Every structure is written in C-alpha cells, then in structure tokens.
Amino acid sequence: MNIQVSPSPIPNSNAVSLTSMLDRDDYLTGLLNQVTATKTEGWLQELRQSAANWVRHSILPTTREEEWRFTDLSSLRKVEFKVEAGNFASLEFDILPEAANSRLVFVNGVFAPELSAVSDLPSGIVVSNLAGLSAVEQEGVQQYLAQAEGAQEVFTALNTAGITDAAVVWVKKNVVVETPIHLVFISGEKLTISQPRCLVVAESGSQVTLVEEYANRRGAESAENGVYFTNAVTEVWVGDNAEVIHTRVEQEGAEAFHIGKTAIAQARDSRYTCHAITLGAKLSRHNLEILQTGEQTQTTLNGLTIISGKQLSDTHSAIALNYPHGTSDQLHKCIVGDRAHAVFNGKVFVPKLAQLTNASQLNRNLLLSSKARVDTKPQLEITADNVKCAHGATVSQLEDDEIFYLQSRGIDENDARKLLINAFAAEVINQIPVPSLREILLNTVNNLKSLTND
C-alpha cells in the first residue's frame, strides 16, 4: 500500500497553545486517569503512554479559542464520568439486512462477540476487533493506528491513551467487497465514558462500503435520559486507486455528549465518500479531516444535521488538497428546530502545489423556529493560481407560499411542513448506498417530534 506523509498537512486548528500547556487541567486529568486504569502490553501500551503524556500537559478547549467559540464544554465539565464494562443484556439495535453477517458490535467500547456476525465476508478482507487479530495482522495495524494527522488534538489523544480494543476493517489489494460492513457502537450507561476506536485500511485497487453507527442503549435496562460521554475516533487510509464509501450515523441519547474525529488519508487516484448524519446527543461535535497524499483524488462529503430542543451540534471539516488534479465536493445541510443551535465550519486548503484543483463547498440551513440558531463559516484558503473553487452558505425558513400550495392540494399544514422538511433531508439521505439504512433514516426524519415548536 502506497500512502505517504504529506508535505503540507492539515493545519492543527485544535492544537493546544504552549501557554495553555503550562497549566494543569484537573478535570482532563481525572478523565485520563479513568481511561488509563486498564493496562495493555507491548506496542499498544507504548502508544497509549505516549498519548497520555501529551494529554497530561493539555487542557480542554474553551470558547476563547476560535475553533470552539460556539461550542461551550462547561456542561461537560460538571459531570464526573467513569469507565464501565459493557453490559450486553437486553440490547436492541437495528440490524441491516444487507450487513446481517458482516457486523461488529461494541458496547461501551467493549467488543460484543455474541452480538456480532462476520460469516458472510469474502477472502481478502479482515473485519475484527483488535484483540482478535493474528500477530501478523497486528504488526500491520501498528503502521496505521494513531498515525493519521491530528493525533495530538486533545480528544483524539485522550482516546488513544485509553485504547484497549478497536474495530479493524482491512481490505487487501484489488479486493472488491460488495457486502457493506456495519460497525455498531452502543453506549448509554449513566455517567460512563466510552471511547470507540475504528481503523479502516483499503489497500490499492480495493473497494469497500462502511456504515459506522453510534447509538443510545435501548431495551429493558436502558437509561433513555442518562448522561454519558462518547469520545470516538476513526482513521481511514485509502490506498492508490481504492474507494471507500463511508456512512456515519450519530444518534446518541438526549442527554449524551458526543465528540467524534474522522481522519482520512487519500493516496493517488483514490475515491472517498462520506455521508455524515447527526441526529442525537445534547452536545455533539464532529471533526472531519481529509488529507490528500497523492494526485487526482476524489472526495465527496455529504452531511445532514437534524436537531431540536436545546441540542447543540457542531461540524468542523478540513480538506487539505496538497497535490494537482484533486476534486472535492461538499454539501452539508442542517435542519434546526426549537432552541437548537447548529454550527458548521468547513475549510478547504489549496496550496500552490495543488494546481488544477476543483473544489466546491455548500452549507444549506433550514430554521424551523424563530429561536433556532445556526452559525456557519465556509472557508477557502487558496494560494494556487489555476484552480476552480467555490463556497457558500444559505439560511432559510419554510416558505409560506410553498406550504399554501400544498394546502391547496388538500394537504393539511402539518403534513405540508413534514413533506418540505423530508424533501430537504432526502437530498443527502437518498445518496446513502444501503437501502435499508436509507429507509430507517427517512422514517426517523418523518417521525421526529417537536421540530417546529417555538
């Protein structure tokens, strides 16, 4: 597999300043002590120790920092979280028929073999938890785990410091996997912190479709309104002429905190598509970072955020197009009801070396309440002189004349609003390549309550 380190990495906008690193963050230290209590051995323990040393000299970001000025973590600091083993009893989750036998399930970050099924996979692909890999496979994992750009962002480093297991998807050279791979991460025990970790390696010429799902615990022992914290990291390495189609669904509990990092490295002629769906959590943040490490890459990012109540959802994306002939196309849509607050900050970097780049970025927002709020900041940073780049953002409400038109056709006002909201969301959902997941998400959007309450 030919993946090289880029000479122009993504600017580390989430890095802690040297001045801040001189201060001790007692809350962060408490979290670190929780996640490092369980020890591992060998190379994994060395990796964890290195990350832990960095975290000890870091602080959690505050609204004084530009990258976090709309996302206040003070409510997170009020909760003392603990690490707790996964409870597999009475669990309910959606099984996708297309991935009925290509599924890994983790509960509170702990692998659940009795809920997983990987019997329907072709040769040339490894789908396993880290502990289930052979010694040779683990040697390969060492080259990629925690090696993506942005590893020293504070939440990413905290996750690395606590790694005891991980979901691993490794596709060998020129292997085309028709069956989607479903990775399910379930949390929900009250006052717990879980740190799911996922590593995807697609070697040159391979193709794979991946569904990564974060869900609230459901079932008889579920704590529907429990406060818990999910700190997730996924690394995706896309080799020369390889293709990864990646759908990420976050549907945590109503009182949950969710911080997620998705880091992608794209080699020459590779294709990466991400459909990121955000529906849950009291406070959620998704950092999506794409690093181009070769020419002629294609990157497609589709995002959909639907929030209501007092939810806050923050999406930060960064695309570093460091080589010629790269193409990126990003569409992120937000539907915001009640007093919810959506944040979008998308950056595209096109340095001088990246001539003949074609990059577009659009953020479209639909406000369903007079008290709903959105802060949007699409950004292009271009120093190349032979490129085609565009970016923009729109903020709108449901149009009265559109609602009136539907009412004139015999549709009541409430159903008319639902139709318009569904049509807005469907532009993203309909591009997901797994039919059963599309249906689940469309039904979820259709059944969402209280989106329009003032």
C-alpha positions in Angstrom: 0.0 0.0 0.0 1.4 3.4 -1.0 0.5 6.1 1.4 3.0 8.9 2.1 3.0 11.7 4.6 2.0 14.9 3.0 4.5 17.8 3.0 1.6 20.1 3.7 -0.6 18.6 6.5 -3.9 19.9 7.7 -3.2 23.0 10.0 -3.8 21.8 13.5 -6.5 24.2 14.4 -7.4 22.2 17.6 -3.9 22.1 19.0 -3.3 23.5 22.5 -1.1 26.5 22.7 2.2 26.4 24.5 1.0 28.8 27.1 -2.1 26.7 27.8 0.1 23.6 28.1 1.8 25.1 31.1 -1.5 24.9 33.0 -2.8 21.8 34.6 -6.4 20.8 33.7 -7.6 18.8 36.7 -10.8 17.7 35.0 -9.0 16.4 32.0 -6.5 14.6 34.3 -9.4 12.9 36.0 -10.8 11.7 32.7 -7.3 10.5 31.8 -6.9 8.5 35.0 -10.2 6.8 34.3 -9.4 5.7 30.8 -5.9 4.6 31.5 -6.7 2.5 34.6 -6.8 -0.7 32.5 -3.3 -1.6 31.2 -2.3 -3.4 28.0 1.0 -4.7 26.8 3.7 -4.2 24.2 3.4 -1.8 21.4 -0.2 -0.8 22.3 0.8 0.2 25.8 3.7 2.3 24.4 1.3 4.0 22.0 -1.1 4.7 24.9 1.6 6.0 27.2 2.9 8.5 24.6 -0.6 9.9 24.1 -1.2 10.0 27.9 1.9 12.0 28.4 0.7 14.6 25.9 -2.8 14.7 27.4 -1.3 15.4 30.9 0.1 18.7 29.6 -3.1 19.7 27.7 -6.4 21.4 28.6 -9.9 21.0 27.2 -10.8 23.7 24.7 -12.9 26.7 25.7 -15.0 29.3 23.9 -12.0 31.7 24.0 -10.5 29.6 21.2 -11.7 30.4 17.7 -12.4 26.8 16.7 -14.6 26.3 19.8 -16.2 29.7 20.3 -19.7 28.4 19.6 -19.3 25.1 21.5 -19.2 25.6 25.3 -17.9 22.5 27.1 -18.7 23.8 30.6 -21.7 21.5 30.9 -19.3 18.5 30.2 -17.0 19.6 33.0 -19.8 19.4 35.5 -20.1 15.7 35.1 -17.7 13.1 36.6 -17.6 10.2 34.2 -16.3 6.7 34.9 -15.3 3.7 32.7 -17.6 0.8 33.0 -17.6 -2.6 31.3 -20.2 -3.1 28.6 -23.5 -4.7 29.7 -24.7 -6.8 26.8 -28.1 -7.8 28.3 -31.4 -6.6 26.8 -29.8 -4.7 24.0 -31.8 -3.7 20.9 -30.4 -2.1 17.7 -31.2 -2.1 14.1 -29.7 -5.0 12.1 -29.3 -4.0 8.4 -30.3 -6.9 6.2 -27.5 -6.1 3.8 -25.0 -6.5 6.6 -26.6 -9.2 8.7 -23.4 -11.3 8.6 -20.9 -8.5 8.3 -21.3 -6.7 11.6 -19.2 -5.8 14.6 -20.9 -4.5 17.8 -19.2 -2.7 20.7 -20.9 -1.8 24.0 -19.3 1.0 26.0 -16.3 0.5 23.7 -16.1 -3.3 24.6 -16.4 -5.8 21.8 -19.6 -7.9 22.0 -18.9 -11.1 20.0 -22.3 -12.6 20.8 -23.9 -9.6 19.0 -21.5 -9.5 16.1 -21.5 -11.6 12.9 -18.8 -11.8 10.3 -19.5 -15.0 8.5 -20.5 -13.5 5.2 -17.3 -12.0 4.1 -15.1 -12.8 1.0 -11.5 -13.7 1.2 -9.1 -10.7 1.2 -10.9 -8.7 3.9 -10.3 -8.7 7.7 -13.2 -7.5 9.9 -12.3 -8.0 13.6 -11.7 -6.4 16.9 -8.0 -5.6 17.6 -7.7 -8.4 20.2 -8.9 -10.9 17.6 -6.2 -10.2 15.0 -3.3 -12.6 14.4 0.2 -11.5 15.4 1.0 -10.7 11.7 -2.2 -8.6 11.3 -1.4 -6.7 14.5 2.0 -5.8 13.1 0.3 -4.3 10.1 -2.1 -2.4 12.3 0.9 -0.8 14.1 1.8 1.1 10.9 -1.6 2.9 10.8 -3.2 3.1 14.2 -2.9 6.6 15.7 -0.7 7.7 12.8 -3.2 10.0 11.0 -2.8 13.8 11.0 -4.4 15.5 14.0 -3.4 12.8 16.5 -2.4 15.4 19.1 -5.8 17.0 19.2 -6.8 16.7 22.8 -9.9 14.4 22.5 -8.1 12.3 19.9 -5.1 11.9 22.2 -7.4 11.1 25.1 -9.0 8.3 23.0 -5.6 6.9 22.1 -4.4 7.0 25.7 -7.4 4.7 26.6 -7.3 2.2 23.7 -7.8 -1.4 24.9 -9.5 -2.6 21.7 -10.7 -1.3 18.3 -12.8 -2.2 15.3 -10.5 -3.0 12.4 -11.5 -3.3 8.7 -8.6 -4.2 6.4 -9.3 -4.7 2.7 -6.5 -6.4 0.7 -5.1 -5.2 -2.6 -7.6 -5.2 -5.5 -10.4 -6.8 -3.4 -13.9 -5.5 -4.1 -16.3 -6.1 -1.2 -19.9 -6.0 -2.3 -21.3 -6.5 1.2 -21.5 -3.4 3.4 -19.6 -3.6 6.7 -21.7 -2.4 9.7 -19.9 -1.1 12.8 -22.2 -0.5 15.8 -21.1 1.4 18.9 -23.6 1.3 21.7 -23.4 3.5 24.8 -25.9 4.7 27.4 -25.0 3.6 30.9 -25.4 6.6 33.1 -22.3 8.7 33.9 -19.9 6.5 31.8 -17.3 7.5 29.3 -16.7 5.2 26.3 -14.0 5.6 23.7 -14.8 3.7 20.5 -11.8 3.3 18.1 -12.0 2.3 14.4 -9.3 1.7 11.9 -10.1 1.2 8.2 -7.3 0.4 5.7 -8.2 0.0 2.0 -5.2 -1.2 0.0 -4.6 -0.2 -3.6 -7.4 -1.0 -6.0 -9.8 -2.2 -3.3 -13.4 -1.1 -2.7 -15.5 -1.2 0.4 -18.7 0.3 1.8 -18.8 1.0 5.5 -21.6 2.0 7.9 -20.4 3.4 11.3 -23.2 3.9 13.8 -23.3 5.4 17.3 -26.5 4.6 19.1 -28.1 5.0 22.5 -28.6 1.9 24.5 -32.2 0.6 24.1 -34.0 -2.2 25.9 -35.4 -3.2 29.3 -32.3 -1.9 31.1 -31.9 1.2 29.1 -31.4 4.6 30.6 -33.1 6.7 28.0 -32.2 10.0 29.6 -28.9 9.1 31.1 -25.9 11.4 30.9 -22.9 9.7 29.3 -20.0 10.6 27.1 -18.8 9.1 23.8 -15.4 10.1 22.6 -14.9 8.4 19.2 -12.0 8.3 16.7 -12.0 6.7 13.2 -9.0 6.6 10.9 -9.4 5.7 7.2 -6.5 5.0 5.0 -7.4 4.9 1.3 -4.7 3.5 -1.0 -3.9 4.1 -4.6 -7.0 3.8 -6.8 -9.0 2.5 -3.9 -12.6 3.5 -3.0 -14.2 3.8 0.4 -17.9 4.8 0.8 -18.4 5.7 4.4 -21.7 6.4 6.2 -21.5 7.7 9.7 -24.7 7.9 11.8 -24.7 9.5 15.3 -28.0 9.0 17.2 -26.9 9.2 20.9 -29.3 9.7 23.8 -31.0 13.0 24.6 -28.6 13.9 27.5 -25.4 12.5 26.0 -22.2 14.2 25.0 -20.6 13.0 21.7 -17.2 14.1 20.4 -16.0 12.4 17.2 -13.0 12.6 15.0 -12.8 11.1 11.4 -9.4 11.3 9.9 -8.9 10.3 6.2 -5.7 9.9 4.2 -6.2 9.6 0.4 -3.5 8.3 -1.8 -3.2 8.9 -5.6 -6.3 8.3 -7.7 -8.4 7.3 -4.6 -12.0 8.0 -4.0 -13.6 8.7 -0.6 -17.2 9.4 0.1 -18.7 10.3 3.5 -22.3 10.6 4.4 -22.4 12.0 8.0 -25.8 12.0 9.7 -26.2 13.7 13.1 -29.4 13.3 15.0 -28.7 12.8 18.6 -26.9 14.0 21.8 -27.3 17.0 23.9 -24.0 18.3 22.7 -22.2 16.8 19.7 -19.0 17.7 17.8 -17.7 16.0 14.6 -14.2 16.9 13.4 -13.8 15.6 9.8 -10.3 15.9 8.4 -9.2 14.8 4.9 -5.6 14.8 3.9 -4.7 14.3 0.2 -1.4 12.4 -0.1 -1.3 11.9 -3.9 -2.6 13.4 -7.2 -6.1 13.0 -8.7 -8.1 12.2 -5.6 -11.9 12.5 -5.5 -13.5 13.5 -2.2 -17.3 13.7 -1.7 -18.7 14.9 1.7 -22.4 14.9 2.4 -23.6 15.9 5.8 -27.1 16.2 7.4 -27.7 17.5 10.9 -31.3 17.4 12.3 -31.6 18.8 15.9 -34.3 20.3 18.1 -35.0 21.0 21.8 -31.8 22.6 23.2 -29.4 20.4 21.2 -26.1 21.8 20.0 -24.4 20.2 17.0 -21.0 21.3 15.7 -19.4 20.1 12.5 -15.9 21.1 11.7 -14.4 19.9 8.4 -10.9 20.4 6.9 -9.8 19.3 3.4 -6.2 19.6 2.6 -5.7 19.3 -1.2 -1.9 19.2 -1.5 -1.5 17.8 -5.0 -2.7 18.6 -8.5 -5.9 17.5 -10.1 -7.8 16.9 -6.8 -11.6 17.1 -6.7 -13.7 17.7 -3.7 -17.5 18.3 -3.4 -19.1 19.1 0.0 -22.7 19.6 0.8 -23.7 20.0 4.5 -27.4 20.6 5.4 -28.8 21.5 8.8 -32.4 21.3 10.0 -32.8 23.2 13.2 -35.9 23.4 15.4 -37.0 24.7 18.8 -34.0 26.4 20.5 -31.4 24.2 19.0 -28.0 25.5 17.7 -26.1 24.2 14.7 -22.5 25.1 13.9 -20.7 24.5 10.6 -17.1 25.4 9.9 -15.7 24.0 6.7 -12.2 24.7 5.5 -10.6 23.8 2.1 -6.9 24.3 1.8 -5.4 24.6 -1.7 -1.7 25.4 -1.6 0.5 26.4 -4.6 1.4 22.8 -5.4 -2.3 21.8 -5.9 -2.8 23.2 -9.4 -5.9 22.3 -11.4 -7.9 21.6 -8.2 -11.7 21.6 -8.4 -13.3 22.2 -5.0 -16.9 23.2 -4.1 -18.4 23.6 -0.7 -22.0 24.5 0.3 -23.8 24.7 3.6 -27.6 24.9 3.5 -29.6 25.6 6.7 -33.3 25.3 7.4 -34.6 27.1 10.5 -37.9 25.8 11.8 -38.3 28.1 14.8 -37.8 31.8 15.5 -35.4 30.7 18.3 -33.4 28.2 16.3 -29.8 29.3 15.6 -27.1 28.5 13.1 -23.5 29.7 12.8 -21.9 28.9 9.5 -18.4 29.7 8.2 -17.4 28.0 4.9 -13.8 28.9 4.1 -11.4 28.6 1.2 -7.6 29.2 1.6 -6.1 29.2 -1.9 -2.6 30.0 -3.0 -2.6 28.1 -6.3 -3.5 30.2 -9.3 -5.0 27.6 -11.7 -8.0 26.2 -9.8 -11.8 26.1 -9.8 -13.1 26.6 -6.3 -16.4 27.9 -4.9 -18.1 28.0 -1.5 -21.3 29.4 0.0 -23.9 29.2 2.7 -27.7 29.8 2.9 -30.0 30.1 5.8 -33.8 30.0 5.2 -37.2 29.1 6.7 -40.1 27.1 5.3 -41.8 29.3 2.7 -45.4 30.3 3.3 -46.3 30.1 -0.4 -44.9 26.5 -0.6 -47.0 25.5 2.4 -50.0 27.2 0.9 -49.5 25.5 -2.4 -49.5 22.0 -0.7 -52.6 23.0 1.3 -54.4 24.0 -1.8 -53.8 20.4 -3.0 -55.7 19.0 0.0 -52.7 18.5 2.4 -53.0 19.9 5.9 -50.4 22.4 7.2 -48.6 19.9 9.5 -48.2 17.3 6.7 -47.2 20.0 4.3 -44.4 21.1 6.6 -43.3 17.5 7.0 -43.1 17.0 3.2 -40.9 20.0 2.8 -38.6 19.0 5.7 -38.4 15.5 4.3 -37.5 16.7 0.8 -34.8 18.9 2.3 -33.3 16.0 4.2 -33.8 13.4 1.4 -31.2 15.1 -0.9 -28.5 13.7 1.4 -30.2 10.5 2.7 -31.0 9.2 -0.8 -27.3 9.1 -1.6 -26.6 6.5 1.0 -25.9 3.2 -0.8 -27.5 0.9 1.7 -31.3 0.7 1.0 -32.4 -0.5 4.5 -30.5 2.3 6.2 -32.0 4.9 3.8 -35.4 3.7 4.8 -34.6 3.8 8.5 -33.3 7.3 8.3 -36.2 8.6 6.2 -38.7 7.1 8.7 -36.7 8.6 11.6 -36.9 12.1 10.0 -40.6 11.6 9.3 -41.3 10.7 12.9 -39.3 13.4 14.6 -41.4 15.4 17.1 -41.3 19.0 18.2 -39.1 20.3 15.4 -41.3 23.4 14.9 -42.2 24.3 18.5 -41.3 27.9 19.4 
